[in-house]
Amino acid sequence: MTGAILAGGRSQRMGRDKGLLSVGGRTLIQVALDTIRPLFPHVLIVANDPVAYGSFGVPVERDRIPDQGPLGGIHAALSASRTDHTFCLACDMPLANPAVIEHLCALAPGHDVVVPVTAAGFEPLHAVYGRSCLPHLERMLRDGRLRVDTLFSAVRTHRVGTEALRPLDPTFQSFFNVNTPADLETARGILDRGGEAPCAS
């Protein structure tokens, strides 16, 4: 399986490239890499600024179809992947829990998508996607249907609910997004208190 970090968003609420912001002494992109590198033999970054992200030691892939939001990032990740399934993680989720990721990946055989569902709804940027999704994604992009959850009813989707997730991540902080400066400060505080994101050994 491949691990892909999605860092191609416009970061409109933050006002600058989120992946390169510092949290817990590391950039958000480095935190994500430190989390998933031990879990996957193949890792890549999807970003539309390959110069800014070219120093992290993994391939950087641009969106195949620009300006299509998260759906375009997932499409780029699957297009670049050479494995049957790819775990996609947004770069702005610095509290991702390796145990949760491993659990989702273990459920992938026989499914096109494995996606967590919390009280907030689907978590499509912390989910597993099969290459079998590519034709559906391409049709959605062509038709301008950019909501990722529209895909889930069209393919074999395994929805992983809170009861399965709670033993691995009781507070569901894996799914915390850094969207605003206030969110960034919250993430920094959690990591400073010994939060979940692991450091590279």
C-alpha positions in Angstrom: 0.0 0.0 0.0 1.0 3.6 -0.6 0.8 6.5 1.8 -0.1 9.8 0.3 0.0 13.2 2.0 -2.3 15.8 0.4 -0.8 19.3 0.6 -2.3 20.9 -2.4 -5.0 23.1 -0.8 -5.2 26.8 -1.0 -5.3 27.3 2.8 -7.7 30.3 2.4 -8.6 30.4 6.1 -5.0 30.2 7.2 -3.8 32.6 4.6 -0.6 30.7 3.8 0.6 27.3 2.9 -0.4 25.1 5.8 2.0 22.2 5.1 5.0 24.4 5.8 3.7 25.8 9.1 5.5 24.8 12.3 3.9 22.7 15.0 5.7 20.9 17.8 9.0 22.0 16.3 8.3 20.5 12.9 6.4 21.5 9.8 3.0 20.0 9.4 4.2 18.1 6.3 7.1 16.7 8.3 4.8 15.6 11.1 2.6 13.8 8.6 5.7 12.2 7.0 7.0 11.0 10.4 3.6 9.5 11.1 3.2 7.5 7.9 6.7 6.7 6.7 7.0 3.7 9.1 3.7 2.3 8.0 4.1 2.3 4.2 6.8 1.1 1.8 5.8 3.8 -0.7 5.1 7.4 0.4 4.4 10.5 -1.8 3.2 14.1 -1.4 0.5 15.7 -3.6 1.3 19.4 -3.8 1.2 22.0 -6.5 4.5 23.6 -5.4 7.1 20.9 -6.0 10.0 23.3 -5.2 8.7 24.0 -1.7 8.0 20.3 -1.0 11.0 18.8 -2.9 13.3 18.6 0.1 11.4 16.0 2.1 12.9 12.9 0.3 9.7 11.6 -1.3 8.1 12.1 -4.7 6.0 15.2 -5.1 3.0 14.9 -7.5 0.9 17.8 -8.9 -2.8 17.6 -9.3 -3.6 16.1 -12.7 -6.6 18.5 -12.9 -5.9 21.7 -11.1 -8.1 23.6 -8.7 -10.5 20.7 -8.0 -10.1 20.7 -4.2 -9.6 17.5 -2.2 -11.2 15.3 -4.9 -8.4 16.5 -7.3 -5.8 15.6 -4.7 -7.1 12.1 -4.1 -7.3 11.6 -7.9 -3.6 12.7 -8.2 -2.5 10.4 -5.4 -4.3 7.4 -7.0 -3.0 8.3 -10.4 0.6 8.3 -9.1 0.3 5.3 -6.9 1.5 1.9 -8.1 -0.3 -0.1 -5.5 -3.9 -1.4 -5.3 -4.7 0.9 -2.4 -3.5 4.2 -1.1 -4.0 5.8 2.3 -4.7 9.5 1.9 -3.9 11.9 4.7 -4.4 15.7 4.7 -1.3 17.5 5.7 -3.3 19.5 8.2 -4.1 16.6 10.5 -1.0 16.5 12.8 -2.6 14.3 15.4 -3.1 11.3 13.1 -2.7 8.1 15.1 -0.7 5.2 13.5 -3.0 2.6 15.2 -6.1 4.1 13.5 -4.3 4.2 10.1 -3.2 0.6 10.4 -6.7 -0.5 11.4 -8.2 1.3 8.3 -5.6 -0.2 6.0 -6.3 -3.7 7.4 -9.9 -3.4 6.2 -9.0 -2.5 2.6 -9.1 -5.9 0.9 -12.4 -6.3 -0.8 -13.3 -2.6 -0.6 -12.8 0.4 -2.9 -12.9 2.9 0.0 -12.4 2.6 3.8 -13.5 5.8 5.5 -13.9 6.8 9.1 -17.3 8.2 10.1 -17.4 10.4 13.3 -20.0 12.6 14.8 -18.8 15.3 12.4 -19.5 13.0 9.4 -17.1 11.3 6.9 -13.4 11.8 7.2 -12.4 11.5 3.5 -8.9 13.0 4.0 -8.0 10.2 6.5 -9.1 7.3 4.4 -8.0 4.4 2.1 -8.9 4.5 -1.6 -8.4 1.8 -4.2 -7.2 2.4 -7.7 -10.5 1.0 -8.7 -11.9 4.5 -7.8 -10.1 6.3 -10.6 -12.8 5.9 -13.3 -15.4 7.2 -10.8 -13.2 10.1 -9.7 -12.5 11.1 -13.3 -16.2 11.2 -14.2 -16.9 13.3 -11.1 -14.1 15.7 -11.9 -15.3 16.0 -15.5 -18.9 16.6 -14.4 -17.9 19.1 -11.7 -19.2 17.0 -8.8 -16.4 17.7 -6.3 -17.9 16.5 -3.0 -15.7 13.5 -2.1 -18.5 11.7 -0.2 -20.5 11.5 -3.5 -18.0 8.8 -4.4 -18.9 6.6 -1.5 -22.3 5.5 -2.7 -20.9 4.6 -6.1 -18.2 2.1 -4.9 -17.7 -0.6 -2.4 -17.3 1.6 0.7 -16.5 0.3 4.2 -17.6 2.9 6.8 -15.8 2.7 10.0 -17.8 4.1 12.9 -16.9 5.6 16.3 -17.4 2.3 18.2 -14.6 0.7 16.1 -12.4 3.8 16.4 -12.8 4.7 20.1 -10.6 1.9 21.5 -7.7 3.2 19.2 -8.3 6.9 19.7 -10.7 7.7 22.6 -10.8 11.4 21.9 -10.9 11.1 18.1 -8.1 13.7 17.9 -6.7 11.9 14.8 -9.3 13.8 12.8 -8.4 17.3 14.2 -7.8 19.7 11.3 -5.6 22.8 11.4 -7.7 25.3 9.4 -7.1 28.5 11.3 -4.4 30.2 13.4 -6.4 29.2 16.5 -6.4 25.5 15.4 -2.7 25.7 14.9 -2.2 26.9 18.5 -4.4 24.1 19.7 -2.3 21.5 17.9 0.9 23.1 19.2 -0.5 22.9 22.8 -1.5 19.2 22.4 1.9 18.2 20.9 3.8 20.2 23.6 1.9 18.2 26.2 3.1 15.0 24.7 0.4 14.5 22.0 0.1 11.6 19.6 2.2 12.7 16.6 5.4 10.6 16.7 8.9 12.0 15.9 11.1 10.4 13.4 13.6 8.1 15.1 
